[in-house]
């Protein structure tokens, strides 16, 4: 029996049901393996008092520190994040709360390996804890944890040192592996570990009926992701503005909502472009299946789950060359990789609308990405780390 301690600051809770749902799905899959016993630690970062009493921080502070989350024994310790410091003290604060907690857990659960599911601050903290408890550590890179934290002045050294110290490393794409190696993380220790998709839930539907749910009758483009500049929703809005009769639905929440709404109004697109706000993950299959195209103009990605989920629904994608794009769009039926600008996106979207691929052909692009394959690869990876450590003792 492999005893796994999974550590992830990127994990859903009662106040953020969509936060890290892909980490949740992966963890649930690993925990269901007959040869795995797993405990989950999902730390919550909060600013010091009195800031944590305000706004969304108050709801996070009120979360139970221990619960059973979808069958998982879950701990949610709080660690202090100091505003204005660029994250430089996150790891120290995280280790301070995790050291006594993991000591307590280890009395009854002698975990064989620590599985850190986000590179910062989880990775450096896991590396320190692995040294303390004498267990191997795996760290997974997903996107912003390398592209932002791995390059930011305040945190880059911590990220790189953790990558050099870890017993094993995972990357969501070949492109992410190359990005990790470029900042000094040993490439020979990095295994590409693709995401999965639920092919039963994300599946093609009759498009006209699926569109009717959203009061759309003509060509439909959908964009998914947080309303932040990096996701490039403004680029997709500008692209759709040049495509007469095409509607756009954007699902996501974030600080850019007001600016995007103002752009929609200024362009006279209120009858064709709508911001849907944050949506439960359970509602995304219907939305993606309604779309003729899913477009996402990201400045950076690892390998976005939204790409694969769209393909599973039979919906081709228009994306930038960010991250693992070239590992997903390997056939013209799956969509287009376009330059990150309105004109290029409009051309690619228009091409797919004029020459739509068959839904079955598009879905074939997602069949490489299953949670079963994801879980088997993760089990093999962690088992090998634990076995190597035992042989070394």
C-alpha positions in Angstrom: 0.0 0.0 0.0 1.4 3.4 -1.1 0.8 6.0 1.5 0.6 9.5 -0.1 0.5 12.9 1.5 -0.9 15.2 -1.1 -0.2 18.9 -0.6 -2.0 21.5 -2.6 -2.8 25.2 -2.1 -4.8 24.9 -5.3 -7.9 22.9 -4.3 -11.6 23.5 -4.1 -13.5 24.4 -0.9 -17.0 25.3 0.0 -16.4 29.0 -0.9 -14.5 28.3 -4.1 -16.0 25.1 -5.8 -14.2 25.7 -9.1 -10.8 26.5 -7.6 -8.4 23.8 -8.8 -11.1 21.3 -9.8 -8.5 19.5 -12.0 -6.3 18.9 -9.0 -9.3 17.6 -7.1 -10.2 15.2 -9.9 -6.6 13.9 -10.1 -6.4 13.5 -6.3 -9.7 11.7 -6.2 -8.6 9.3 -8.9 -5.3 8.5 -7.1 -7.1 8.0 -3.8 -9.4 5.5 -5.5 -6.5 3.3 -6.5 -6.7 0.0 -4.6 -3.1 0.2 -3.6 -3.1 3.8 -2.4 -3.9 5.3 1.0 -4.1 9.1 0.7 -4.4 12.1 3.0 -4.9 15.6 1.7 -3.5 18.8 3.1 -5.0 21.9 1.3 -3.5 25.0 3.0 -5.3 28.3 2.8 -3.3 31.5 2.6 -4.7 34.5 4.5 -3.4 38.0 5.2 -2.7 39.1 8.8 -5.5 40.4 11.0 -7.4 42.6 10.6 -7.3 42.2 6.8 -8.5 38.6 7.0 -11.7 39.8 8.5 -12.7 41.6 5.3 -14.4 40.5 2.1 -13.6 37.0 0.7 -10.9 36.5 3.3 -13.5 36.2 6.0 -15.3 33.3 4.3 -12.0 31.5 3.8 -11.1 32.0 7.5 -14.4 30.5 8.5 -13.7 27.2 6.7 -13.4 24.1 8.8 -9.7 23.1 9.4 -10.6 19.5 9.1 -13.3 17.8 7.0 -14.1 14.9 4.8 -14.2 16.4 1.3 -15.7 14.0 -1.2 -14.5 11.1 0.8 -11.0 12.5 1.4 -9.7 13.2 4.9 -8.8 16.8 4.3 -6.9 19.3 6.4 -7.1 23.1 5.7 -4.4 24.8 7.8 -4.1 28.6 7.6 -0.8 30.3 6.7 -0.1 34.0 6.6 0.5 35.8 3.4 1.9 39.3 3.8 0.7 41.8 1.2 3.3 43.8 -0.7 6.1 41.3 -0.2 5.8 39.5 -3.6 5.3 36.1 -1.9 8.9 35.9 -0.6 7.6 34.8 2.9 4.9 32.4 1.8 7.1 29.3 2.0 8.4 30.1 5.5 4.9 30.7 6.7 3.6 27.5 5.1 6.4 25.4 6.6 5.7 26.8 10.1 2.1 25.6 10.1 2.8 22.3 8.2 5.6 21.0 10.3 3.5 20.4 13.5 0.5 19.3 11.4 2.4 16.7 9.4 4.1 15.6 12.6 0.7 14.9 14.0 -0.5 13.2 10.9 2.6 11.0 10.7 1.8 9.5 14.2 -1.0 7.5 12.6 -0.2 7.8 8.9 3.5 7.2 8.0 3.3 8.6 4.5 5.8 7.3 2.0 5.9 10.3 -0.3 4.8 13.9 -0.4 2.9 14.8 -3.6 3.0 18.6 -4.1 0.5 19.6 -6.7 1.5 23.2 -7.4 5.0 24.6 -7.5 4.7 27.6 -5.3 4.5 27.8 -2.4 3.8 24.1 -2.2 7.0 22.9 -3.8 9.6 24.6 -1.7 7.6 23.8 1.4 7.3 20.2 0.4 11.1 20.0 -0.2 11.8 21.3 3.3 9.3 18.9 4.8 10.6 15.9 2.8 14.1 16.6 4.2 12.7 16.8 7.7 10.7 13.6 7.6 13.1 11.7 5.4 10.6 11.0 2.6 10.8 11.6 -1.2 9.0 14.6 -2.7 7.3 15.1 -6.1 6.4 18.5 -7.3 4.1 19.2 -10.3 4.3 22.4 -12.4 1.1 23.6 -14.0 1.6 27.0 -15.5 1.7 30.3 -13.6 3.6 28.5 -10.8 6.6 28.5 -13.2 5.8 31.4 -15.5 5.2 33.8 -12.7 6.6 32.6 -9.4 9.5 30.9 -11.2 10.6 34.2 -12.7 9.5 36.8 -10.1 12.5 38.4 -8.3 11.1 37.6 -4.8 10.4 33.9 -5.4 12.4 32.6 -8.3 15.3 31.3 -6.2 12.9 29.3 -4.0 11.2 27.7 -7.0 14.4 26.7 -8.7 15.9 25.4 -5.5 12.8 23.3 -4.8 13.0 21.9 -8.4 16.7 21.0 -7.9 16.0 19.4 -4.5 12.9 17.4 -5.4 13.2 13.6 -6.0 10.8 13.7 -8.9 9.1 16.4 -11.0 6.0 16.5 -13.1 5.0 18.9 -15.9 1.6 19.3 -17.6 3.2 19.5 -21.0 6.4 19.1 -23.0 6.4 22.9 -23.3 6.2 23.3 -19.5 9.1 20.8 -19.1 11.2 23.0 -21.4 10.2 26.1 -19.5 11.3 24.5 -16.2 14.6 23.4 -17.7 15.1 27.0 -19.0 15.2 28.4 -15.4 17.6 25.8 -14.1 15.4 22.8 -13.0 17.0 19.5 -14.0 15.2 18.2 -17.2 16.2 14.6 -16.5 14.0 14.5 -13.4 10.9 15.9 -15.1 8.2 13.6 -16.4 5.4 15.0 -18.6 2.1 14.2 -16.9 -0.9 15.3 -19.0 -4.2 16.2 -17.6 -7.3 14.1 -18.0 -10.9 14.8 -19.1 -14.1 13.0 -18.2 -15.2 11.7 -21.6 -18.6 10.7 -20.3 -19.5 14.2 -19.0 -17.8 16.2 -21.7 -19.4 14.8 -24.9 -21.0 16.2 -28.0 -24.6 17.2 -27.9 -27.1 18.4 -30.5 -25.8 22.0 -31.0 -29.1 23.8 -31.8 -30.7 22.5 -28.6 -27.6 23.2 -26.5 -27.5 26.8 -27.9 -31.2 27.3 -27.1 -30.4 27.0 -23.4 -28.4 30.3 -23.8 -30.9 31.9 -26.2 -28.5 31.7 -29.1 -29.5 30.6 -32.6 -26.6 31.4 -34.9 -22.9 30.8 -34.8 -21.5 30.7 -31.2 -18.0 31.2 -29.8 -17.3 30.4 -26.2 -14.4 31.5 -24.1 -13.5 30.1 -20.6 -11.2 31.4 -17.9 -10.7 34.0 -15.2 -11.3 37.6 -16.2 -7.7 38.6 -16.1 -5.5 40.2 -18.7 -3.5 37.0 -19.2 -6.5 35.1 -20.6 -7.0 37.6 -23.4 -10.8 37.8 -23.4 -10.5 41.4 -24.8 -8.8 40.0 -27.9 -11.6 37.5 -28.5 -14.2 40.2 -28.0 -12.4 42.4 -30.7 -12.2 39.4 -33.0 -15.9 38.6 -32.7 -16.7 42.2 -33.3 -15.5 41.8 -36.9 -17.6 38.6 -37.5 -21.2 39.7 -38.2 -23.9 37.5 -36.7 -21.5 35.6 -34.4 -22.3 35.5 -30.7 -19.8 35.2 -27.9 -20.3 33.8 -24.3 -17.5 34.3 -21.8 -17.6 32.1 -18.6 -15.4 33.3 -15.8 -15.1 35.8 -12.9 -12.4 38.3 -12.1 -11.1 41.8 -11.8 -11.5 42.6 -15.5 -15.2 42.2 -15.6 -16.1 45.9 -15.5 -13.5 46.7 -18.2 -14.7 43.9 -20.4 -18.3 45.0 -20.0 -17.4 48.5 -20.9 -15.6 47.3 -24.0 -18.7 45.3 -25.1 -20.9 48.3 -24.7 -18.4 50.6 -26.5 -18.3 48.3 -29.5 -22.1 48.0 -29.6 -22.0 44.2 -28.9 -24.4 43.9 -26.0 -26.8 41.9 -28.3 -24.0 39.4 -29.3 -21.5 39.2 -26.4 -22.3 38.2 -22.8 -20.3 37.7 -19.7 -21.8 34.7 -17.9 -19.8 35.1 -14.7 -18.3 32.2 -12.8 -20.0 28.9 -13.6 -20.1 25.6 -11.8 -17.8 23.1 -13.4 -20.8 20.8 -13.8 -22.4 23.3 -16.2 -19.4 23.6 -18.6 -20.1 20.5 -20.7 -23.4 22.0 -21.9 -21.8 25.4 -22.6 -18.9 23.9 -24.5 -21.1 21.5 -26.5 -23.3 24.5 -27.6 -20.3 26.3 -29.1 -19.1 26.1 -32.7 -15.7 27.3 -31.5 -14.0 27.7 -28.2 -11.5 30.5 -28.3 -9.0 31.4 -25.6 -6.2 34.0 -26.3 -4.0 33.2 -23.4 -0.6 34.9 -23.0 0.7 31.8 -21.1 -0.7 28.4 -20.2 0.6 25.0 -19.1 -1.9 22.8 -20.9 -5.3 24.2 -20.3 -8.1 21.8 -19.2 -10.5 24.0 -21.1 -8.8 23.1 -24.4 -9.2 19.4 -23.8 -12.7 19.7 -22.4 -13.8 21.6 -25.5 -12.4 18.9 -27.8 -14.2 16.2 -25.8 -17.5 18.1 -26.6 -16.7 18.0 -30.3 -15.9 21.7 -30.3 -12.8 22.9 -32.1 -10.5 25.4 -30.4 -8.7 28.6 -31.4 -5.8 29.2 -29.1 -2.4 30.9 -29.0 0.9 29.0 -29.1 1.1 29.2 -25.3 2.3 26.2 -23.4 1.3 22.8 -24.7 -0.9 24.1 -27.5 1.1 22.3 -30.1 0.7 19.0 -28.1 -3.1 19.4 -28.3 -3.8 20.9 -31.7 -2.1 18.1 -33.7 -4.7 17.9 -36.5 -6.7 20.6 -38.4 -9.9 19.1 -37.1 -9.0 20.0 -33.6 -8.7 23.7 -34.3 -6.2 26.4 -35.0 -3.2 28.0 -33.2 -3.3 31.7 -34.0 -1.2 34.7 -33.3 -2.3 36.6 -30.2 -4.3 39.4 -31.8 -7.9 40.2 -32.9 -7.2 39.8 -36.6 -5.5 36.4 -36.4 -8.2 35.2 -34.0 -11.0 36.4 -36.3 -9.5 34.7 -39.3 -9.1 31.4 -37.4 -12.6 31.5 -36.0 -14.1 32.5 -39.3 -12.3 29.6 -41.0 -13.7 27.0 -38.6 -17.2 28.5 -38.8 -17.0 28.3 -42.6 -15.6 24.8 -42.7 -16.7 23.1 -39.5 -15.1 19.7 -38.7 -17.3 16.8 -37.7 -17.9 16.6 -34.0 -16.6 13.0 -33.9 -13.3 14.0 -35.5 -12.8 16.9 -33.0 -13.6 14.6 -30.1 -10.8 12.2 -31.2 -8.4 14.9 -30.1 -9.4 14.5 -26.5 -9.3 10.8 -26.3 -5.6 10.9 -25.6 -6.3 12.7 -22.3 -8.1 10.4 -19.9 -8.2 10.5 -16.1 -7.4 6.8 -16.1 -4.1 7.3 -17.9 -3.4 10.3 -15.7 -4.0 8.3 -12.5 -1.9 5.3 -13.7 1.0 7.5 -14.6 0.9 9.4 -11.2 0.7 6.1 -9.3 3.7 4.7 -11.2 5.7 7.9 -10.6 5.1 8.1 -6.9 5.6 4.4 -6.4 9.0 4.6 -8.1 10.0 7.5 -5.9 9.1 5.6 -2.7 10.8 2.4 -3.9 14.0 4.3 -4.8 14.1 5.9 -1.3 13.6 2.5 0.4 16.5 1.0 -1.7 18.7 3.9 -0.7 18.2 3.3 3.0 
